Amino acid sequence: MSNKLSLSRRRFLTTTATAAGAAALGAALPASRAHAAGDLTVGFIYVGPKDDFGYNQAHAEGAAAVKAMSGVTVVEEENVPETVDVQNTMQSMINFDGASLLFPTSFGYFDPHILEMAVKYPDVRFEHAGGMWSADKHPMNVGSYFGYIGMGQFLNGITAGHATKTKKIGFVAAKPIPQVLLNINSFLLGARQVDPTITCQVIFTGEWSLAVKEAEATNALADQGCDVITCHVDGPKVVMETAAGRGAYICGYHANQSPLAPDMYLTGAEWNWAGVYTGMVQTVLDGGEIGNFVRGGLAEGFIKMSPLGPAVSDAARAQFEETKAKIMAGGYAVINGPMSDNKGNVIATAGQSFVETDVALESMDYLVDGVIGSTS
């Protein structure tokens, strides 16, 4: 989509925000939303560029799979801020393009933007990537979907545990929210399946996308001796290239970053939105209803692992594949007691364990013992 068209979408309602204009718009809706019987228009909205080698690219790859479906038209817009701009984009997709199913993919789009649009357009379905929807307070035409990608970071950790020589691995993180903390903890606990003395240094940048801070954090980790580095930021490209440039092995996140540094890339925890999105769209095409709270992991095809890179040893491959098979079988626990956090507080007693689907992990607010860093 051209920048000119993107700007026209985003500014449409702000440039026609008068009572008369709104009335005229309402009168024009039936014509603007006319489509052939059975056709479905689906909108995808991204907070960053579609080729960011990360969060947005993973969603865009899913949208590309939807484009190939019969009877479906896809409209997209990238670089839409988590502000009223996304409301304008959603409204223009509905009013200009006749979209009746929207995937506004960024975490910050949900409240208040999706919620306000859902009330205004009760016949449109809004699907949000995150864990925000609640039956007791949110509209029924809003849905929430996400995946158990912490298990992917656990598998990343196994390859990191075999690759590290310093027994120090590193993690560049955006913000200390539960999903990010789970990924950090899972990465270390995976590595400790190989060697329980390995530690993980984490640095929080405070932003989902800030290239300068991501490069600084990666260099700081390398300076401290971390020789395998991963991350949880929107676009991992800077972290991957900086780490590889410092001679550190890398584990990807969100999408496949192996083209950035193929010799140093071990594997990566990827979203597999193609199957999820085509499944949801097919449900709508068939006249069915998408669940309001949809989750899945490796076995359900919500996440996948990047192919193992050339630097992964035979021993690492064997342990990786064995553990992956156990995860695919279901019920694999990452948190196993006795275990404490990095402040000495008990988080699991002897014999106690938590799998990623447990509610207890959805509100994770700690870093496990062995993670060097702070959530505060």
C-alpha positions in Angstrom: 0.0 0.0 0.0 1.4 3.4 -0.9 2.2 6.0 1.7 -0.4 8.3 0.1 -3.2 5.7 0.6 -2.0 5.0 4.1 -2.2 8.6 5.0 -5.6 9.0 3.5 -6.9 6.1 5.6 -5.4 7.4 8.8 -6.6 11.0 8.3 -9.9 10.2 6.8 -12.1 10.7 9.9 -10.1 13.6 11.3 -10.5 15.5 8.0 -14.3 14.8 7.9 -15.1 15.2 11.6 -18.2 17.3 11.4 -21.8 16.4 12.0 -22.7 16.9 8.4 -19.7 14.9 7.2 -20.5 12.1 9.5 -24.1 12.0 8.3 -23.0 11.9 4.7 -20.6 9.1 5.5 -23.3 7.1 7.1 -25.5 7.5 4.1 -22.7 6.3 1.8 -21.9 3.1 3.8 -24.2 0.7 2.0 -22.6 1.4 -1.4 -19.0 1.5 -0.1 -19.4 -1.9 1.6 -21.1 -3.7 -1.3 -19.4 -7.0 -2.1 -20.2 -10.1 -4.0 -22.1 -12.7 -2.0 -19.7 -14.9 0.0 -16.8 -12.5 -0.3 -15.0 -11.5 2.9 -12.7 -8.5 3.3 -10.1 -8.9 6.1 -8.0 -6.1 7.5 -4.5 -6.4 9.1 -2.9 -3.5 11.0 0.7 -3.4 12.1 2.5 -1.0 14.5 5.8 -1.2 12.5 7.0 -2.1 9.1 6.0 -5.5 7.6 9.6 -6.4 6.8 11.1 -5.8 10.3 12.3 -9.4 10.7 10.2 -9.6 13.8 6.7 -9.1 15.3 5.1 -7.3 12.4 6.7 -9.5 9.7 5.4 -12.6 11.5 1.8 -11.2 11.3 2.3 -10.1 7.7 3.5 -13.6 6.7 0.2 -14.8 8.2 -1.7 -12.2 6.2 0.0 -13.4 3.0 -1.4 -16.8 3.6 -4.9 -15.4 3.9 -4.4 -13.5 0.6 -4.1 -16.8 -1.1 -7.5 -18.0 0.0 -10.4 -18.0 -2.3 -13.2 -15.5 -1.7 -11.1 -13.3 0.5 -9.7 -9.8 0.0 -7.0 -8.6 2.3 -6.2 -4.9 3.1 -3.2 -3.9 5.2 -1.6 -0.9 6.8 1.8 -0.8 8.5 3.5 1.8 10.8 0.2 2.7 12.6 0.9 4.1 16.1 -1.0 2.9 19.2 -3.0 6.1 19.2 -6.3 7.4 17.8 -4.6 6.8 14.4 -5.4 3.1 14.7 -9.1 4.0 15.2 -9.0 6.0 12.0 -7.4 3.1 10.2 -9.9 0.6 11.5 -12.8 2.9 10.5 -11.5 3.5 7.0 -11.0 -0.3 6.4 -14.6 -0.8 7.5 -16.1 2.1 5.6 -13.9 2.3 2.5 -13.1 -1.4 2.0 -16.0 -3.1 3.6 -13.9 -5.1 6.1 -15.9 -7.2 8.5 -13.0 -9.0 10.1 -10.0 -7.0 11.5 -6.7 -8.1 13.0 -5.2 -5.0 14.7 -2.1 -6.9 15.8 -0.3 -4.7 18.3 -0.6 -5.0 22.1 -1.4 -1.3 22.6 -4.3 -1.3 20.1 -6.7 -3.0 22.5 -7.6 -0.5 25.1 -9.2 1.9 24.4 -9.0 1.7 20.6 -10.4 -1.8 19.7 -12.9 -1.6 22.5 -14.3 1.7 21.3 -14.5 0.5 17.7 -16.2 -2.7 18.7 -19.0 -0.8 20.4 -19.4 1.5 17.4 -19.3 -1.4 14.8 -21.1 -4.4 16.5 -21.3 -6.3 13.2 -17.5 -6.3 12.7 -15.3 -8.9 14.3 -12.1 -7.5 16.0 -9.3 -10.1 16.7 -6.5 -9.0 19.0 -3.1 -10.7 19.5 -2.8 -10.7 23.3 -4.4 -11.9 26.5 -6.6 -8.9 27.2 -10.2 -10.1 26.5 -12.4 -10.9 29.4 -16.0 -12.2 29.2 -17.2 -10.2 32.1 -16.2 -6.8 30.7 -15.5 -6.8 27.0 -17.7 -6.9 23.9 -18.5 -10.3 22.4 -17.4 -9.1 18.9 -13.9 -8.9 20.2 -11.6 -11.9 20.4 -8.1 -12.6 21.8 -5.6 -15.0 20.4 -2.0 -15.8 21.4 0.5 -18.6 21.6 2.7 -20.3 24.2 5.9 -19.1 22.7 7.8 -19.4 26.0 8.3 -23.0 25.0 10.1 -21.8 22.0 12.5 -19.8 24.1 13.0 -22.9 26.3 14.2 -24.7 23.1 16.3 -21.7 22.2 17.9 -22.1 25.6 18.9 -25.7 25.0 20.9 -24.7 21.9 22.4 -21.8 23.8 23.4 -24.1 26.6 25.4 -26.2 24.2 26.9 -23.3 22.4 28.1 -21.1 25.3 31.7 -21.3 26.3 31.6 -18.6 29.0 28.4 -20.0 30.6 26.9 -16.6 30.3 24.0 -16.0 27.9 22.2 -12.7 27.3 18.7 -11.3 26.8 17.7 -7.9 25.4 14.1 -7.3 26.6 11.7 -4.4 26.0 9.5 -4.3 29.1 9.2 -6.5 32.3 5.6 -7.7 31.6 4.6 -11.3 32.3 5.1 -12.7 28.7 8.6 -11.1 28.5 9.6 -12.4 31.9 8.4 -15.9 31.0 10.5 -15.8 27.9 13.6 -14.7 29.8 13.1 -17.4 32.5 12.4 -20.1 29.8 15.5 -19.2 27.9 17.7 -19.7 31.0 15.9 -22.8 32.2 16.4 -24.4 28.8 20.1 -23.6 28.9 20.2 -25.1 32.4 19.0 -28.4 31.0 22.5 -28.6 29.6 24.5 -27.0 32.4 22.8 -25.8 35.7 25.7 -23.3 36.3 24.8 -21.1 33.3 23.6 -17.6 34.1 21.6 -15.1 32.0 22.1 -11.4 31.9 19.1 -9.4 31.0 18.9 -5.7 30.0 15.5 -3.9 29.6 15.4 -1.1 27.0 12.0 0.2 28.1 10.7 0.3 24.6 9.3 -2.2 22.1 11.3 -0.7 19.2 14.3 1.5 19.8 17.3 0.6 17.7 19.9 2.7 19.5 19.0 1.2 23.0 18.9 -2.3 21.5 22.3 -2.0 20.0 23.7 -0.5 23.3 22.2 -3.3 25.3 23.5 -6.0 23.0 27.0 -4.5 23.1 26.8 -4.3 26.9 25.9 -8.0 27.1 28.8 -8.9 24.8 31.2 -6.7 26.9 30.1 -8.7 30.0 31.0 -12.0 28.3 27.6 -13.2 27.0 28.4 -15.4 24.0 24.8 -16.4 23.1 22.1 -13.6 22.9 18.4 -13.5 22.2 15.7 -10.9 22.7 12.1 -9.9 23.1 11.7 -6.7 21.1 9.4 -6.0 18.1 12.2 -6.0 15.5 15.1 -8.3 16.5 17.2 -7.3 13.5 19.5 -4.9 15.3 20.1 -7.3 18.2 20.8 -10.2 15.9 23.3 -8.3 13.7 25.0 -6.5 16.6 25.4 -9.7 18.5 26.7 -11.7 15.5 29.1 -8.8 14.8 30.5 -9.2 18.3 31.1 -12.9 17.8 28.1 -14.1 19.8 25.8 -16.8 18.7 22.1 -15.8 18.3 18.7 -17.3 18.9 15.8 -15.6 17.1 12.4 -14.5 18.1 9.1 -13.7 16.4 10.3 -14.6 12.9 13.2 -16.3 11.2 16.3 -14.1 11.4 18.8 -16.7 10.1 19.4 -14.7 6.8 20.9 -11.9 8.9 23.8 -14.1 10.2 23.4 -17.7 9.0 26.7 -18.9 10.5 25.9 -17.6 14.0 22.1 -18.4 14.1 21.3 -21.4 16.3 17.5 -21.5 16.0 14.6 -19.2 16.8 11.1 -19.2 18.4 8.7 -18.1 15.7 5.1 -17.3 15.5 3.2 -19.5 13.0 0.3 -17.1 12.2 -0.3 -18.5 8.7 -2.2 -21.5 10.1 -3.9 -19.5 12.8 -5.2 -16.8 10.5 -6.3 -19.1 7.6 -8.1 -21.2 10.2 -10.0 -18.2 11.6 -10.9 -16.8 8.2 -12.1 -20.2 7.0 -14.3 -20.4 10.1 -15.9 -17.1 9.2 -16.3 -18.1 5.5 -18.0 -21.3 6.7 -20.5 -19.3 8.8 -19.0 -20.3 12.1 -17.8 -18.2 15.0 -14.2 -17.7 16.2 -13.8 -18.3 19.9 -13.2 -15.2 22.1 -10.2 -16.7 23.8 -7.9 -18.8 21.5 -4.6 -20.2 22.5 -2.1 -22.8 21.3 1.5 -23.9 21.3 3.9 -26.0 19.3 1.5 -28.9 19.0 -1.4 -26.7 17.8 0.8 -24.9 15.3 0.7 -21.5 16.9 4.5 -21.4 17.1 7.3 -23.1 15.3 11.1 -23.3 15.6 13.5 -22.0 13.0 15.6 -24.7 11.3 18.7 -25.5 13.4 21.8 -23.7 12.1 25.2 -25.1 11.1 26.7 -24.1 14.5 24.4 -26.5 16.4 26.3 -29.6 17.5 25.0 -33.1 17.1 24.5 -33.3 20.9 22.5 -30.1 20.9 20.4 -31.4 18.0 19.6 -34.6 19.8 18.6 -32.9 23.0 16.6 -30.2 21.1 14.6 -32.8 19.2 14.0 -35.0 22.2 12.7 -32.0 24.3 10.7 -30.7 21.4 8.9 -34.1 21.1 8.1 -34.0 24.8 6.7 -30.5 24.5 4.6 -31.6 21.5 3.2 -34.4 23.6 1.7 -31.9 26.0 2.1 -31.2 29.7 5.8 -30.2 29.7 6.6 -28.1 32.7 9.2 -25.4 32.6 9.0 -24.3 36.2 9.9 -27.3 38.5 10.4 -27.0 42.2 12.2 -26.5 44.3 12.9 -23.2 42.6 13.5 -19.6 43.8 13.5 -16.3 42.1 16.7 -14.2 41.8 15.8 -12.4 45.0 15.6 -15.6 47.0 11.8 -16.0 47.2 10.4 -19.5 46.7 8.3 -19.8 43.5 7.9 -23.5 43.4 8.2 -26.0 46.3 9.7 -29.5 45.9 7.4 -31.6 43.7 5.5 -28.5 42.4 5.6 -27.6 38.7 3.9 -25.3 36.3 3.2 -25.7 32.6 2.9 -22.7 30.4 -0.9 -23.0 30.2 -1.2 -22.5 34.0 -2.9 -19.3 35.1 0.0 -18.9 37.6 2.4 -18.1 34.8 0.1 -15.6 33.1 0.8 -13.1 35.9 4.5 -13.9 36.2 6.3 -11.0 37.9 9.7 -12.5 38.8 13.0 -13.6 37.3 14.2 -17.0 38.3 17.4 -17.6 40.2 20.3 -17.3 37.7 18.9 -14.4 35.8 21.1 -11.3 36.5 18.9 -8.3 36.2 15.9 -6.7 37.8 12.2 -6.1 37.0 12.2 -2.8 38.8 
